[in-house]
Amino acid sequence: MISKHISMREGTYSVTATRLGLENKPTEEHLNNMKLLAVKVFEPLREWVGGPIRINSFYRGPELNKAIGGSNKSQHCHGQAVDIDDVYGHKTNAEMFNYIKDNLEFDQMIWEFGDSKNPDWVHVSYVNPGENRNRCLVAFRKDGRTQYANYAAWYNSIFSFCCVSVHNKTSCN
């Protein structure tokens, strides 16, 4: 088990790896990274959510990462990133994104596609307490390519007219 609610199978499973016959087995270092992310981010989030959270992708070995067209800098390859999606109806992806942003330490979190109300999934990474950046981005497609923008700037550009009245704040980051 990686953590109380994440099995090794769940943390390493990939349809693509199975289809292509790729081994997707983390090293001991990668497994330790996965356990740290689970303890610091996933388990506190799951407790707040109050039920299961779907893991779309956690560990990706280099061959699998290449096969899916992942970034050569992907933190998934080090066991330091997980893509989550609350398909069970306990909380929306936007609610999970905001909970992590406001309550947990993380390295990088990405509002993955979707729309201004809810991402399709949430990518979150954790490195270690001394190196986490608490960096929030939004992913979107432009001219067929994935682009990234600062989440706070994106959010404020969309919701600037309602920040003070809805959130009773001068900033909606």
C-alpha positions in Angstrom: 0.0 0.0 0.0 1.2 3.5 -0.8 -1.2 4.9 1.9 -4.3 4.1 3.7 -6.5 4.7 0.6 -4.0 4.2 -2.3 -3.0 0.7 -3.3 0.1 0.0 -5.3 -2.1 -1.1 -8.2 -4.0 2.2 -8.2 -0.8 4.2 -8.0 0.8 2.5 -11.0 -2.1 1.3 -13.2 -2.2 2.5 -16.7 -4.4 1.3 -19.6 -1.7 2.5 -22.0 1.1 0.5 -20.2 -1.1 -2.6 -20.2 -1.9 -2.2 -23.9 1.7 -1.7 -24.8 3.1 -4.2 -22.4 5.2 -1.6 -20.5 6.3 -2.2 -17.0 5.3 0.7 -14.8 7.1 0.0 -11.6 8.5 2.7 -9.4 12.0 2.6 -7.8 12.2 2.7 -4.0 13.0 6.4 -4.3 9.9 7.0 -6.5 7.8 4.9 -4.1 8.9 7.0 -1.2 8.0 10.2 -3.1 4.5 8.7 -3.8 4.1 7.9 -0.1 5.1 11.5 0.9 2.6 13.0 -1.6 -0.1 10.7 -0.3 0.5 11.6 3.3 0.9 15.4 2.8 -1.8 16.0 0.1 -4.0 13.0 -0.9 -5.0 11.6 2.5 -5.9 15.0 4.1 -7.8 15.9 0.9 -9.7 12.5 1.0 -10.6 13.1 4.6 -12.1 16.5 3.7 -13.9 15.1 0.7 -15.4 12.3 2.8 -15.1 9.5 0.3 -13.1 8.1 -2.5 -11.2 10.2 -5.1 -10.3 8.8 -8.5 -6.6 8.7 -9.4 -6.3 9.1 -13.2 -2.5 9.0 -13.1 0.2 8.8 -10.4 3.5 7.1 -11.2 4.6 7.0 -14.8 7.8 5.2 -15.8 9.9 6.9 -18.5 8.6 4.5 -21.3 5.0 5.1 -20.3 5.5 8.8 -20.1 7.0 8.9 -23.6 4.2 6.7 -24.9 1.5 9.1 -23.7 3.4 12.2 -24.9 4.1 13.4 -21.4 6.6 16.2 -20.6 10.1 15.0 -20.2 10.1 17.1 -17.0 7.0 15.4 -15.6 6.9 15.0 -11.9 4.8 11.9 -12.4 8.1 10.1 -13.5 9.5 10.7 -10.0 6.3 9.7 -8.1 5.8 13.4 -7.2 2.6 14.1 -9.0 -0.9 12.8 -9.1 -3.9 13.6 -11.3 -7.2 13.3 -9.4 -10.9 13.5 -10.4 -13.8 13.3 -8.1 -16.1 11.2 -10.2 -18.0 10.0 -7.2 -19.9 13.2 -6.5 -18.5 14.0 -3.1 -16.9 17.3 -4.1 -16.2 18.9 -7.5 -12.8 19.2 -8.9 -12.9 22.9 -8.4 -13.7 22.4 -4.7 -10.8 20.0 -4.4 -8.5 22.5 -6.2 -9.5 25.3 -3.8 -9.2 23.1 -0.7 -5.7 22.1 -1.6 -4.8 25.7 -2.5 -6.1 27.1 0.7 -5.2 24.4 3.2 -2.3 22.2 2.1 1.3 22.5 1.1 2.1 21.5 -2.5 4.7 22.1 -5.2 2.5 22.7 -8.3 -1.2 22.4 -8.9 -2.9 22.6 -12.3 -6.5 23.3 -13.1 -6.6 20.9 -16.1 -8.8 22.2 -19.0 -12.5 22.1 -18.3 -14.1 25.6 -18.0 -14.1 28.5 -15.6 -16.4 26.6 -13.1 -14.7 23.2 -13.0 -11.5 21.6 -14.3 -11.7 18.2 -16.1 -9.2 17.0 -13.4 -6.6 18.4 -11.0 -2.9 17.8 -11.2 -1.1 18.2 -7.9 2.6 17.6 -7.0 4.6 17.6 -3.8 8.4 17.6 -3.6 9.4 18.3 0.0 8.7 21.0 2.7 11.8 23.0 1.7 11.2 23.0 -2.0 7.4 23.2 -2.6 6.5 26.3 -4.5 2.7 26.4 -4.0 2.4 27.3 -7.7 -1.0 27.3 -9.3 -1.5 27.1 -13.0 -4.4 26.6 -15.5 -4.0 24.4 -18.6 -5.8 25.3 -21.8 -5.5 24.5 -25.5 -4.5 27.1 -28.0 -3.9 26.3 -31.7 -4.0 22.6 -30.8 -1.3 22.8 -28.2 -1.4 22.8 -24.4 -0.6 26.1 -22.8 -0.3 27.1 -19.2 -1.1 30.4 -17.4 -0.8 31.6 -13.9 -4.1 30.5 -12.1 -4.5 33.8 -10.1 -4.1 36.0 -13.2 -6.5 33.8 -15.2 -9.1 33.6 -12.4 -8.9 37.4 -11.8 -9.3 38.1 -15.5 -12.5 36.0 -15.6 -14.0 36.9 -12.3 -12.6 40.4 -11.6 -16.1 41.9 -11.6 -17.3 39.6 -8.8 -14.2 39.1 -6.6 -15.1 41.7 -3.9 -18.8 41.0 -3.8 -18.7 37.2 -4.0 -15.5 36.4 -2.1 -15.4 39.5 0.1 -11.7 39.9 -0.8 -9.8 42.2 -2.9 -8.0 39.3 -4.6 -9.4 36.0 -5.8 -6.2 34.1 -6.1 
